[in-house]
Amino acid sequence: MVVNFRVFKKCSPNGKLTLYLGKRDFVDHVSGVEPIDGVIVVDEDYKYRKVFGQADGVIVVDEDYKYRKVFGQVVCSFRYGREEDEVMGLNFQKDLYLVSEQVFPAPEKQTTTKLQDRLLRKLGANAYPFTFTLPASSPASVMLQPGSDEDGKPCGVHYYIKMFVGESDADRSHKRSTITMAIRKVQYAPTKPGKQPCTVVRKDFMLSPGELELEVTLDKQLYHHGEKIGINICIRNNSNKVVKKIKAMIQQGVDVVLFQNGQYRTAVASTETQEGCPIQPGSSMQKIIYLTPLLSSNKDRRGIAIDGQLKKQDTNLASSTLLANPDSRDAFGIIVSYAVKVKLFLGALGGELSAELPFILMHPKICHVEQPGEERKLIHADSQADVEMFRQDTVDPDNELEPLWKN
């Protein structure tokens, strides 16, 4: 039996190193992150160092010096300022080396995954497996949408794998023998739903009897991207004021942890209505308002948090950030949250009454559905790899990687 699987491939400019990855999205399960497993292929003639001599004699090469060394790194690049503002030596980008290991010659034999076993069988003796593990507290891949007049690199958190030849992992790599491939660290929606969100706020008025009560309820705590959100609003007017207008909105909260005042909110969906208004004293009203937060409704709005991109293609609003411990936030991360806000307008003298209700907006967890009659078992037969190859025009990880061919 033959099974197809996708493999991402990229070569160094000199063609001596080739990187294979089974996927480029790695899931953060809050308690831990999926390991990054792949294979690096080193050209047979490139593995050995070249030793030159001009006189007759014998030279003894130490075993440790016999082979070139290939190092692998996982870099988290955090840009916190516009590229066009980098003048007078300023740099608004920090590169964090989360993993740095020698992959060839491998310091010790490691256990391999099924994907690595298949690639090793197909690629031969010059293929070497590697496995990198990201810290659980590392930030998720999030970008801040640039304005329509900005052309530089977008602010946010980006990840890429770097493979290079050197004497140590601190050596400055050469472009001709370096591979970089962008990856993402993503989170998916939890499987267990939380409690149904509900809040009640009341407002009393000076020199006026009674109070105004606003109750806001959501159908559930967890919503998926593109899903319609139903906001159940119940108003009980026991005061002598008149409710003239209702406004409902979905706000995206962004917290750039590096800055003390790096928190701001943006309305990504909103509506105003006077249906059922005015609400006179002693009356009540119950209403459901539906809103759908979409990136298509917020194009070219500067500062909107969106999911990290591997290519220049359409994406979506950033997912809510799940943290195991809110106090252990990474200093170079961007925390994203969502909340529903309902506001009642009572006129110039009456003021306003607002209620907020947080919720979670994420992608559903990807499940591989088996076809009827398909058995889930280890395939011992040869496999056909669906290879997506990338052109090595540059080692800049922020540039787009274009597929050359795909079988």
Rosetta blueprint (number, residue, H / E / L):
1 M L
2 V L
3 V L
4 N E
5 F E
6 R E
7 V E
8 F E
9 K E
10 K E
11 C E
12 S L
13 P L
14 N L
15 G L
16 K L
17 L E
18 T E
19 L E
20 Y E
21 L E
22 G L
23 K L
24 R L
25 D E
26 F E
27 V E
28 D E
29 H L
30 V L
31 S L
32 G L
33 V E
34 E L
35 P L
36 I E
37 D E
38 G E
39 V E
40 I E
41 V E
42 V E
43 D L
44 E H
45 D H
46 Y H
47 K L
48 Y E
49 R L
50 K L
51 V L
52 F L
53 G L
54 Q L
55 A L
56 D L
57 G L
58 V L
59 I L
60 V L
61 V L
62 D L
63 E H
64 D H
65 Y H
66 K H
67 Y E
68 R L
69 K L
70 V E
71 F E
72 G E
73 Q E
74 V E
75 V E
76 C E
77 S E
78 F E
79 R E
80 Y L
81 G L
82 R L
83 E H
84 E H
85 D H
86 E L
87 V L
88 M L
89 G L
90 L L
91 N L
92 F L
93 Q E
94 K E
95 D E
96 L E
97 Y E
98 L E
99 V E
100 S E
101 E E
102 Q E
103 V E
104 F E
105 P L
106 A L
107 P L
108 E L
109 K L
110 Q L
111 T L
112 T L
113 T L
114 K H
115 L H
116 Q H
117 D H
118 R H
119 L H
120 L H
121 R H
122 K H
123 L H
124 G L
125 A L
126 N L
127 A E
128 Y E
129 P E
130 F E
131 T E
132 F E
133 T L
134 L L
135 P L
136 A L
137 S L
138 S L
139 P L
140 A L
141 S L
142 V E
143 M E
144 L E
145 Q L
146 P L
147 G L
148 S L
149 D L
150 E L
151 D L
152 G L
153 K L
154 P L
155 C L
156 G E
157 V E
158 H E
159 Y E
160 Y E
161 I E
162 K E
163 M E
164 F E
165 V E
166 G L
167 E L
168 S L
169 D L
170 A L
171 D L
172 R L
173 S L
174 H L
175 K H
176 R H
177 S H
178 T E
179 I E
180 T E
181 M E
182 A E
183 I E
184 R E
185 K E
186 V E
187 Q L
188 Y L
189 A L
190 P L
191 T L
192 K L
193 P L
194 G L
195 K L
196 Q L
197 P L
198 C E
199 T E
200 V E
201 V E
202 R E
203 K E
204 D E
205 F E
206 M L
207 L L
208 S E
209 P E
210 G E
211 E E
212 L E
213 E E
214 L E
215 E E
216 V E
217 T E
218 L E
219 D L
220 K L
221 Q L
222 L E
223 Y E
224 H E
225 H L
226 G L
227 E L
228 K L
229 I E
230 G E
231 I E
232 N E
233 I E
234 C E
235 I E
236 R E
237 N E
238 N L
239 S L
240 N L
241 K L
242 V L
243 V E
244 K L
245 K E
246 I E
247 K E
248 A E
249 M E
250 I E
251 Q E
252 Q E
253 G E
254 V E
255 D E
256 V E
257 V L
258 L L
259 F L
260 Q L
261 N L
262 G L
263 Q E
264 Y E
265 R E
266 T E
267 A E
268 V E
269 A E
270 S E
271 T E
272 E E
273 T E
274 Q L
275 E L
276 G L
277 C L
278 P L
279 I E
280 Q L
281 P L
282 G L
283 S L
284 S E
285 M E
286 Q E
287 K E
288 I E
289 I E
290 Y E
291 L E
292 T L
293 P L
294 L L
295 L H
296 S H
297 S H
298 N H
299 K L
300 D L
301 R L
302 R L
303 G L
304 I L
305 A E
306 I E
307 D E
308 G L
309 Q L
310 L L
311 K L
312 K L
313 Q L
314 D L
315 T L
316 N L
317 L E
318 A L
319 S L
320 S L
321 T L
322 L L
323 L L
324 A L
325 N L
326 P L
327 D L
328 S L
329 R L
330 D L
331 A L
332 F L
333 G L
334 I E
335 I E
336 V E
337 S E
338 Y E
339 A E
340 V E
341 K E
342 V E
343 K E
344 L E
345 F E
346 L L
347 G L
348 A L
349 L L
350 G L
351 G L
352 E E
353 L E
354 S E
355 A E
356 E E
357 L E
358 P E
359 F E
360 I E
361 L E
362 M E
363 H L
364 P L
365 K L
366 I L
367 C L
368 H L
369 V L
370 E L
371 Q L
372 P L
373 G L
374 E L
375 E L
376 R L
377 K L
378 L L
379 I L
380 H L
381 A L
382 D L
383 S L
384 Q E
385 A E
386 D E
387 V E
388 E E
389 M E
390 F E
391 R L
392 Q L
393 D L
394 T L
395 V L
396 D L
397 P L
398 D L
399 N L
400 E L
401 L L
402 E L
403 P E
404 L E
405 W E
406 K E
407 N L
